[in-house]
Amino acid sequence: MIPLLGFIAMIIGLYIWVIIISAILSWLVVFDIVNRRNRVVYLIGDSFHRLTEPALRPIRRVLPDLGGVDISPVVLILGLIFLRDVVIYGWIAPHVL
């Protein structure tokens, strides 16, 4: 059971990095540092968008409109850190041992 919990925690950690990379890539596209017409950039950006958008969309519906600032990645990352550190490592793992 412990290896499964470690694997789930590792997947959560990787998904946090996917969210961070997706947010940085979206900033680079908005500030026109990265050209979205480049096929490789488009494929990478589309892949990250498809990975993160299903988790971010419900959070965006609940959060109030803050103008041009999107804090849904921050809320999702905090929720995933809570899930990994408190729920898995704090509540479940000590009872499995």
N, C-alpha and C positions, 0 to 999 in steps of 0.2 A: 504494500500500500504506500509506503514511503517513497519508492521510486516513481510511482504514478503521481504523487503530489509534487515531487520535484520536477517531473516533466511538465505538469500543468503550470507550475510557477515559472518554468523556463519559457513556455509558450506565451504566457502573459507578459513576461519581460521582453520577448521579441516583438510582440504586438505593440508594446509601448514605444519601442524604437521605430516601428513602422509608422505610428501616428506622428512622432516627432519629425521623421524624414518627410512625411507627406505635408506637414505644416510648413516646414522650411522650403520645400519645393514649390508650394503654392505662393509663398512670399516672393521667391525668386522669379516666378512667372509674372506676378502682379507688378513688381518693380522693373520688369523687362530686362532682367539680367540673363535669364534663360529664355531662349526663343522656343515658343510652343509649336511653331511650324516645323521644327526639326523632328523627324519621324521617331528617332530614339527617345528624345525627351518626351514626346507625346505618349509613346508606349509606356515609358516608366511612370509618367504622371497619371495616366489612365489606370495603370495597375494599382498604384497606391490609392487613387481615388476609389476604385472598386473595393479595395480591402478595408478602407476606413469609413466610407460613407454609410454603410448599413448600421454601424455603431454610433456614428455622430448625428445622423438625422433625427432620431428620437430626442436626443439631448437638445438639439437646436429648436425643436418644437416647444420644449418646456421653458427654455431660457428666454428672458426678455430681449428685445431688439436693442443692441448697444451701438447702433450706427454701423460703422465699418469694421468693428472689432468682433471677432468670432472667438469666444472663450470655450467653445464646446470641446476642443481637443484637451484643454487643461482640465476640464471637469471629468472627461473620460479617463485621462491619465491618473488623476487623483482617485477615481473609483477603482481602477485596476490595481493601483498600488495598495489601496485599502483591502481589496479582495485577496491579493497575493500575501501581503505582510500580516494582516490581522486575521483574516478568515482562515487561510490555508496554514500559515506558519504559527499563528497564535492560538487558534481554536481547534482546528482539525488535527494537525500533526502531533501535538502533545498527547492527544487522547488515543492515537493509533499506537504509539510506543507502548 
